[in-house]
Amino acid sequence: MSGPERVTLAMTGASGAQYGLRLLDCLIQEEREVHFMISKAAHLVMATETDVTLPPKPQAMQAFLTEYCGAAAGQIRVFGQSDWMAPPASGSSAPAAMVVCPCSTGTLSAIATGACNNLIERAADVAIKERRTLILVPRESPFSSIHLENMLKLSNLGVTILPAAPGFYHQPQTVDDLIDFVVARILNTLNIPQDMLPRWGEHHLVSDE
């Protein structure tokens, strides 16, 4: 198995709930264990942008997502924002990789300053201090100088800033194709196999010239 066996996935209140849900589904299909967290704002965004309504309590949410993704029992573990005993809260047991998708600029700011006011922020802080893979997927437009400065600060600390900015060279036909473009880039960064987007040059035909 290439890439991490366990991944922490956090969804926060930026637009783009579809990216997070698709990423969760792909991680499950690739047989990864997912430690899942979601902010209150992300709950609202998801209800606005999709037809998915998550239960408010972690245990009920875990059961819902397990069925929604066709996951094995225990493959998805959901933690509340105040669950300081959860594995992602400590460097001694946190998964080897974390993705915040989508990542609000408020969460971006909190991570950049080491705020640790909730489990999502603490888990990201752990990933940084332990020098583990941390991918942030901001979805905002335009970016202010504050946003850009926070991104630069985090990038200099080894965090991957992967904006939800789909490309068009794969000739997308649907909105799902655009979503898959971003999710595929996340999976590539995690070194997890994906077949949604060919890597650049894979199908290039060499000319005789």
KAZI-V796797 format. One record per residue. N is the residue number from 0. RES is the residue in one small letter. PHI is phi in radians with two decimals (* if undefined). BURIAL is I if it has 16 or more other ideal C-beta (glycine too) atoms within 10 Angstrom, else O. Layout:
N | RES | PHI | BURIAL
N | RES | PHI | BURIAL
This chain:
0 | m | * | O
1 | s | -1.58 | O
2 | g | 1.39 | I
3 | p | -1.23 | I
4 | e | -1.34 | O
5 | r | -2.19 | I
6 | v | -2.31 | I
7 | t | -1.53 | I
8 | l | -2.08 | I
9 | a | -2.05 | I
10 | m | -2.01 | I
11 | t | -2.11 | I
12 | g | -1.45 | I
13 | a | -1.42 | I
14 | s | -1.12 | O
15 | g | 2.03 | I
16 | a | -1.01 | I
17 | q | -1.05 | I
18 | y | -1.10 | I
19 | g | -1.12 | I
20 | l | -1.15 | I
21 | r | -1.16 | I
22 | l | -1.11 | I
23 | l | -1.01 | I
24 | d | -1.05 | I
25 | c | -1.15 | I
26 | l | -1.10 | I
27 | i | -1.16 | I
28 | q | -1.12 | O
29 | e | -1.56 | I
30 | e | 1.10 | O
31 | r | -1.67 | I
32 | e | -1.46 | I
33 | v | -2.09 | I
34 | h | -1.68 | I
35 | f | -1.92 | I
36 | m | -2.42 | I
37 | i | -2.52 | I
38 | s | -1.45 | I
39 | k | -1.08 | O
40 | a | -1.11 | O
41 | a | -1.17 | I
42 | h | -0.97 | I
43 | l | -1.14 | O
44 | v | -1.08 | I
45 | m | -1.07 | I
46 | a | -1.14 | O
47 | t | -1.38 | O
48 | e | -1.69 | O
49 | t | -2.34 | O
50 | d | -1.73 | O
51 | v | -1.67 | O
52 | t | -2.04 | O
53 | l | -1.41 | I
54 | p | -1.07 | O
55 | p | -1.31 | O
56 | k | -1.58 | O
57 | p | -0.94 | I
58 | q | -1.13 | O
59 | a | -1.19 | O
60 | m | -1.10 | I
61 | q | -1.07 | I
62 | a | -1.13 | O
63 | f | -1.10 | I
64 | l | -1.19 | I
65 | t | -1.07 | I
66 | e | -1.25 | O
67 | y | -1.05 | I
68 | c | -1.68 | I
69 | g | 1.14 | O
70 | a | -1.45 | I
71 | a | -1.30 | O
72 | a | -1.03 | O
73 | g | 1.45 | O
74 | q | -1.26 | I
75 | i | -1.92 | I
76 | r | -2.11 | I
77 | v | -1.82 | I
78 | f | -2.18 | I
79 | g | -1.32 | I
80 | q | -1.22 | I
81 | s | -1.99 | O
82 | d | -1.52 | O
83 | w | -1.30 | O
84 | m | -1.62 | O
85 | a | -1.19 | I
86 | p | -0.91 | I
87 | p | -1.10 | I
88 | a | -1.41 | I
89 | s | -2.34 | O
90 | g | -1.17 | O
91 | s | -1.37 | O
92 | s | -2.52 | O
93 | a | -1.18 | I
94 | p | -1.01 | I
95 | a | -1.31 | O
96 | a | -2.51 | I
97 | m | -2.40 | I
98 | v | -2.24 | I
99 | v | -1.87 | I
100 | c | -2.55 | I
101 | p | -1.35 | I
102 | c | -1.98 | I
103 | s | -1.22 | I
104 | t | -1.21 | I
105 | g | -1.17 | O
106 | t | -1.15 | I
107 | l | -0.97 | I
108 | s | -1.10 | O
109 | a | -1.10 | I
110 | i | -1.16 | I
111 | a | -1.12 | I
112 | t | -1.76 | O
113 | g | 1.18 | O
114 | a | -1.12 | O
115 | c | 0.99 | I
116 | n | -1.43 | O
117 | n | -2.60 | I
118 | l | -1.17 | I
119 | i | -1.07 | I
120 | e | -1.12 | I
121 | r | -1.15 | I
122 | a | -1.08 | I
123 | a | -1.15 | I
124 | d | -1.08 | I
125 | v | -1.10 | I
126 | a | -1.04 | I
127 | i | -1.20 | I
128 | k | -1.17 | O
129 | e | -1.55 | O
130 | r | 1.00 | O
131 | r | -1.77 | I
132 | t | -1.16 | I
133 | l | -2.33 | I
134 | i | -2.05 | I
135 | l | -1.93 | I
136 | v | -2.03 | I
137 | p | -1.27 | I
138 | r | -2.39 | I
139 | e | -2.62 | I
140 | s | -2.82 | O
141 | p | -1.36 | O
142 | f | -1.45 | O
143 | s | -1.50 | O
144 | s | -1.07 | O
145 | i | -1.07 | O
146 | h | -1.04 | I
147 | l | -1.13 | O
148 | e | -1.14 | O
149 | n | -1.13 | I
150 | m | -1.12 | I
151 | l | -1.11 | O
152 | k | -1.02 | O
153 | l | -1.22 | I
154 | s | -1.07 | O
155 | n | -1.16 | O
156 | l | -1.59 | O
157 | g | 1.74 | O
158 | v | -1.36 | I
159 | t | -1.55 | I
160 | i | -1.72 | I
161 | l | -2.16 | I
162 | p | -1.07 | I
163 | a | -1.33 | I
164 | a | -2.23 | O
165 | p | -1.15 | I
166 | g | -1.61 | O
167 | f | -2.25 | O
168 | y | -1.22 | O
169 | h | -1.58 | I
170 | q | 0.95 | O
171 | p | -1.11 | I
172 | q | -1.89 | O
173 | t | -2.41 | O
174 | v | -1.09 | O
175 | d | -1.05 | O
176 | d | -1.11 | O
177 | l | -1.19 | I
178 | i | -1.09 | I
179 | d | -1.10 | I
180 | f | -1.02 | I
181 | v | -1.19 | I
182 | v | -1.11 | I
183 | a | -1.08 | I
184 | r | -1.12 | I
185 | i | -1.11 | I
186 | l | -1.10 | I
187 | n | -1.05 | O
188 | t | -1.14 | O
189 | l | -1.42 | I
190 | n | 1.09 | O
191 | i | -1.86 | I
192 | p | -1.01 | O
193 | q | -2.65 | I
194 | d | -2.12 | O
195 | m | -1.45 | I
196 | l | -2.47 | I
197 | p | -1.13 | O
198 | r | -1.20 | O
199 | w | -0.96 | O
200 | g | 1.57 | O
201 | e | -1.07 | O
202 | h | -1.88 | O
203 | h | -1.26 | O
204 | l | -1.64 | O
205 | v | -1.34 | O
206 | s | -1.48 | O
207 | d | -1.43 | O
208 | e | -1.40 | O
